[in-house]
Amino acid sequence: MARSNYEYPGYERSGAKYWTKTIGLYTVVTLGALWISLPFWWTIVTSFSANPTEMTSTLSLLPAGFTLNNFATLWAREDIPLVRWFVNTLIFAGAVTAFNLTFDSLAGYGLAKIDFWGREKLFLAFIATMMVPGMVLLIPVYLILVKLGWTNTYQGLIAPLAANPFGIFLLRQHFKSLPSSLGDAAKIDGCNELQTFYKVYLPLAKPAVATLGIFTFMGAWNNFQWPLIISEGKEMYTLPVALFAVRNQYFTRWGLMMAAALIVVAPVIIAFLSAQKYFIQGMSLSGMKG
């Protein structure tokens, strides 16, 4: 019978040395977590405080006069179309995530489970595109969209980000780690290739798909550069671009700025917490098996 870890020599969970290391480790981790979360906590506190006209010399960790006026002001001002910006961001991030999950999963499955000529060379070509800096493609993509008349439109926002080589790579590696015998059995039962993908392999890839979905949604929601370039008017701003505009307009009203920042980050945090279980599974199971 196999012995537990507690029975092996040198594995002691008691004694001054063990507890000193444990307490020291948890202390360092706790201090690091507090240090990282401090700016976010300050953002929350400031957003619920009465609007200060200037930064104070001391850091306040509690709201100075709790109020919701900052959020009400953002909602009520006609020069801040908050609802339109939120809808723009939701459409942009949601559509980019949906297209990426669809196209990347299909491409990843094809590169992993469908045997065709040049498959490995095509996969290497996808990997090579990951090494091209995004700034190199920025101007050509913009000029193409100008020719198509897609500037300042939803399709112009979404189309260049509808697929991602990293997502194809991630899902390809996950599909490749799944047994091919499952697909063979499904085909014997009469499933075609698409049915085999949808009914057999895709349910087994939920952790990896959820991981990619979180990464994609967070990246699109927080994307500042592309919406700023493709938008020609305030009506097509997304929340990160709108936050920059609010900063320029209300530079000294920190309560308004932090309320706008909280509105920007809150949906991302909610999305991450709602899919945290799948995210952790995806990070541990996708494993980059070749």
C-alpha positions as CSV (number, residue, x, y, z in Angstrom):
1,M,0.0,0.0,0.0
2,A,1.3,3.4,-1.0
3,R,2.4,5.6,2.0
4,S,1.0,9.1,2.3
5,N,3.3,12.1,2.0
6,Y,3.3,12.5,5.7
7,E,5.3,9.3,6.2
8,Y,8.2,10.2,4.0
9,P,11.4,11.4,5.8
10,G,11.9,15.2,5.6
11,Y,8.2,15.9,5.1
12,E,7.3,17.6,8.3
13,R,4.3,19.8,8.7
14,S,5.2,20.9,12.2
15,G,8.1,22.6,13.9
16,A,9.4,26.1,14.0
17,K,11.1,26.0,10.6
18,Y,8.0,24.9,8.8
19,W,5.7,27.5,10.4
20,T,8.3,30.2,9.9
21,K,8.4,29.5,6.1
22,T,4.6,29.2,5.9
23,I,3.9,32.5,7.8
24,G,6.6,34.3,5.8
25,L,5.2,33.1,2.5
26,Y,1.6,34.0,3.3
27,T,2.7,37.4,4.6
28,V,4.6,38.2,1.4
29,V,1.6,37.0,-0.7
30,T,-0.9,39.0,1.4
31,L,1.2,42.2,1.2
32,G,1.6,41.8,-2.6
33,A,-2.1,41.3,-3.1
34,L,-2.9,44.3,-1.0
35,W,-0.4,46.4,-2.9
36,I,-1.8,45.3,-6.2
37,S,-5.4,45.9,-5.2
38,L,-4.8,49.3,-3.6
39,P,-5.2,51.4,-6.8
40,F,-8.5,49.6,-7.6
41,W,-9.8,50.2,-4.0
42,W,-8.9,53.8,-4.3
43,T,-10.8,54.0,-7.6
44,I,-13.9,52.5,-5.8
45,V,-13.6,54.9,-2.8
46,T,-13.1,58.0,-5.0
47,S,-16.1,57.1,-7.3
48,F,-18.4,57.0,-4.3
49,S,-17.0,60.2,-2.7
50,A,-18.1,63.8,-3.2
51,N,-16.3,65.2,-6.2
52,P,-12.9,66.6,-5.1
53,T,-11.7,69.5,-7.1
54,E,-8.1,68.5,-6.7
55,M,-6.0,65.6,-5.5
56,T,-5.3,65.7,-1.8
57,S,-1.9,65.0,-0.3
58,T,-3.1,62.0,1.7
59,L,-4.6,58.8,0.5
60,S,-8.1,58.2,1.7
61,L,-9.2,54.6,2.0
62,L,-12.8,55.4,2.9
63,P,-15.3,57.5,0.9
64,A,-15.4,61.2,1.9
65,G,-19.1,61.6,2.2
66,F,-20.7,58.6,0.5
67,T,-22.7,59.6,-2.5
68,L,-24.0,58.2,-5.8
69,N,-23.9,61.7,-7.5
70,N,-20.9,60.8,-9.6
71,F,-22.8,58.0,-11.3
72,A,-26.0,60.0,-11.6
73,T,-24.1,62.9,-13.2
74,L,-22.5,60.6,-15.8
75,W,-25.9,59.2,-16.5
76,A,-27.7,62.5,-16.8
77,R,-25.3,64.7,-18.8
78,E,-26.3,65.1,-22.4
79,D,-22.6,65.5,-23.5
80,I,-21.8,62.1,-22.0
81,P,-24.0,59.5,-23.9
82,L,-23.1,56.7,-21.4
83,V,-25.7,54.3,-22.5
84,R,-24.7,54.6,-26.2
85,W,-21.0,54.0,-25.2
86,F,-21.9,51.0,-23.1
87,V,-24.0,49.5,-25.9
88,N,-21.2,50.1,-28.4
89,T,-18.7,48.3,-26.1
90,L,-21.1,45.5,-25.4
91,I,-21.7,44.9,-29.1
92,F,-18.0,45.2,-29.9
93,A,-16.8,42.9,-27.2
94,G,-19.7,40.4,-27.5
95,A,-19.4,40.1,-31.3
96,V,-15.6,39.8,-31.3
97,T,-15.9,37.1,-28.6
98,A,-18.6,35.2,-30.5
99,F,-16.8,35.3,-33.8
100,N,-13.5,34.3,-32.2
101,L,-15.0,31.3,-30.4
102,T,-16.7,30.2,-33.6
103,F,-13.9,30.6,-36.1
104,D,-11.0,29.7,-33.8
105,S,-12.7,26.5,-32.5
106,L,-13.5,25.4,-36.1
107,A,-10.0,26.2,-37.3
108,G,-8.4,24.6,-34.2
109,Y,-10.5,21.4,-34.7
110,G,-9.6,21.2,-38.4
111,L,-5.9,21.6,-37.8
112,A,-6.0,19.0,-35.0
113,K,-8.3,16.3,-36.2
114,I,-8.8,16.6,-40.0
115,D,-5.9,15.1,-41.9
116,F,-5.4,17.0,-45.1
117,W,-2.4,17.9,-47.3
118,G,-0.3,20.8,-45.9
119,R,-1.9,20.8,-42.5
120,E,1.3,21.2,-40.5
121,K,2.6,23.9,-42.9
122,L,-0.6,25.8,-42.5
123,F,-0.4,25.5,-38.8
124,L,3.2,26.9,-38.8
125,A,1.9,29.8,-41.0
126,F,-0.7,30.6,-38.3
127,I,2.1,30.5,-35.6
128,A,4.2,32.8,-37.7
129,T,1.5,35.4,-37.8
130,M,1.7,35.6,-34.0
131,M,5.2,37.0,-34.4
132,V,4.0,40.0,-36.5
133,P,3.6,43.1,-34.4
134,G,0.1,44.5,-34.5
135,M,1.4,48.0,-35.3
136,V,2.7,46.7,-38.6
137,L,-0.8,45.8,-39.8
138,L,-2.6,48.8,-38.4
139,I,-2.2,51.1,-41.4
140,P,-2.9,48.5,-44.1
141,V,-6.0,47.3,-42.2
142,Y,-7.3,50.8,-41.8
143,L,-6.8,51.7,-45.5
144,I,-8.7,48.5,-46.5
145,L,-11.6,49.5,-44.3
146,V,-11.5,53.1,-45.7
147,K,-11.8,51.6,-49.2
148,L,-14.8,49.5,-48.0
149,G,-16.4,52.5,-46.4
150,W,-16.4,50.7,-43.0
151,T,-14.9,53.5,-40.9
152,N,-17.1,54.6,-38.0
153,T,-19.2,51.5,-38.3
154,Y,-19.7,48.4,-36.2
155,Q,-18.4,46.1,-39.0
156,G,-15.3,48.2,-39.1
157,L,-14.8,47.7,-35.4
158,I,-15.5,44.0,-35.3
159,A,-14.1,42.5,-38.6
160,P,-10.4,43.0,-38.1
161,L,-10.6,41.2,-34.7
162,A,-13.0,38.4,-35.7
163,A,-10.3,35.7,-35.5
164,N,-7.1,35.3,-33.5
165,P,-4.1,33.1,-34.3
166,F,-3.4,32.6,-30.6
167,G,-7.0,31.3,-30.1
168,I,-6.6,28.9,-33.0
169,F,-3.3,27.7,-31.5
170,L,-4.8,27.3,-28.0
171,L,-7.8,25.3,-29.2
172,R,-5.8,23.3,-31.7
173,Q,-3.5,22.1,-28.9
174,H,-6.5,21.2,-26.7
175,F,-8.3,19.3,-29.5
176,K,-5.1,17.5,-30.3
177,S,-4.9,16.2,-26.7
178,L,-8.3,14.6,-27.0
179,P,-8.5,10.9,-28.2
180,S,-9.1,10.5,-32.0
181,S,-11.0,7.3,-31.2
182,L,-13.9,9.5,-30.0
183,G,-14.3,11.0,-33.5
184,D,-13.9,7.6,-35.1
185,A,-16.7,6.2,-33.0
186,A,-19.0,9.1,-33.8
187,K,-18.4,8.7,-37.5
188,I,-19.2,5.0,-37.2
189,D,-22.5,6.0,-35.6
190,G,-23.3,8.2,-38.7
191,C,-22.0,11.6,-37.7
192,N,-20.4,13.9,-40.3
193,E,-17.4,16.0,-39.5
194,L,-19.4,19.0,-38.3
195,Q,-21.6,16.9,-36.1
196,T,-18.5,15.1,-34.7
197,F,-17.0,18.5,-33.8
198,Y,-20.2,20.0,-32.3
199,K,-21.5,16.9,-30.4
200,V,-18.3,15.1,-29.4
201,Y,-15.3,17.4,-29.2
202,L,-16.7,20.8,-28.5
203,P,-18.3,19.8,-25.1
204,L,-15.0,18.3,-24.0
205,A,-13.2,21.6,-24.9
206,K,-15.4,23.8,-22.7
207,P,-12.6,24.7,-20.3
208,A,-10.3,25.8,-23.2
209,V,-13.2,27.6,-25.0
210,A,-14.1,29.4,-21.8
211,T,-10.5,30.5,-21.2
212,L,-10.3,31.8,-24.7
213,G,-13.7,33.6,-24.3
214,I,-12.5,35.3,-21.1
215,F,-9.2,36.5,-22.7
216,T,-11.0,37.6,-25.9
217,F,-13.8,39.5,-24.1
218,M,-11.4,41.2,-21.7
219,G,-9.1,42.2,-24.6
220,A,-12.0,43.6,-26.7
221,W,-13.7,45.3,-23.8
222,N,-10.4,47.1,-22.8
223,N,-9.3,47.7,-26.4
224,F,-8.4,51.4,-26.7
225,Q,-6.3,51.7,-29.8
226,W,-8.5,50.2,-32.5
227,P,-11.8,51.9,-31.5
228,L,-10.0,55.2,-31.2
229,I,-8.6,54.9,-34.8
230,I,-11.7,53.6,-36.5
231,S,-14.2,55.9,-34.7
232,E,-14.8,59.3,-36.3
233,G,-17.4,60.6,-33.9
234,K,-18.5,60.5,-30.3
235,E,-21.4,58.2,-31.3
236,M,-19.1,55.3,-32.0
237,Y,-16.9,55.5,-29.0
238,T,-16.4,52.5,-26.8
239,L,-16.0,52.9,-23.0
240,P,-12.2,53.0,-22.9
241,V,-12.1,55.7,-25.6
242,A,-15.0,57.5,-23.8
243,L,-13.1,57.4,-20.5
244,F,-10.2,59.2,-22.2
245,A,-12.7,61.8,-23.5
246,V,-14.2,62.2,-20.0
247,R,-10.7,62.6,-18.6
248,N,-9.9,65.5,-21.0
249,Q,-13.2,67.2,-20.2
250,Y,-13.3,66.7,-16.5
251,F,-9.7,66.5,-15.6
252,T,-10.0,67.9,-12.1
253,R,-13.3,66.1,-11.1
254,W,-11.8,62.9,-9.9
255,G,-15.0,61.4,-8.6
256,L,-16.5,61.5,-12.2
257,M,-13.3,60.1,-13.7
258,M,-13.2,57.2,-11.2
259,A,-16.9,56.5,-11.6
260,A,-16.4,56.2,-15.3
261,A,-13.4,53.9,-14.7
262,L,-15.4,51.7,-12.4
263,I,-18.1,51.4,-15.1
264,V,-15.5,50.3,-17.6
265,V,-13.9,47.6,-15.5
266,A,-17.0,46.2,-13.6
267,P,-18.3,44.1,-16.5
268,V,-14.9,42.5,-17.1
269,I,-14.6,41.6,-13.4
270,I,-18.1,40.1,-13.5
271,A,-17.4,38.1,-16.6
272,F,-14.2,36.7,-15.1
273,L,-15.8,35.8,-11.8
274,S,-18.7,34.1,-13.5
275,A,-16.4,31.9,-15.6
276,Q,-13.6,31.5,-13.1
277,K,-14.1,27.8,-12.7
278,Y,-13.7,27.1,-16.5
279,F,-10.8,29.6,-16.7
280,I,-8.8,27.6,-14.1
281,Q,-9.7,24.3,-15.7
282,G,-8.7,25.6,-19.1
283,M,-5.3,26.9,-17.9
284,S,-4.6,23.5,-16.3
285,L,-6.0,21.1,-18.9
286,S,-5.1,22.8,-22.2
287,G,-1.5,22.2,-21.3
288,M,0.0,23.0,-24.7
289,K,0.3,19.3,-25.6
290,G,1.7,18.8,-29.1
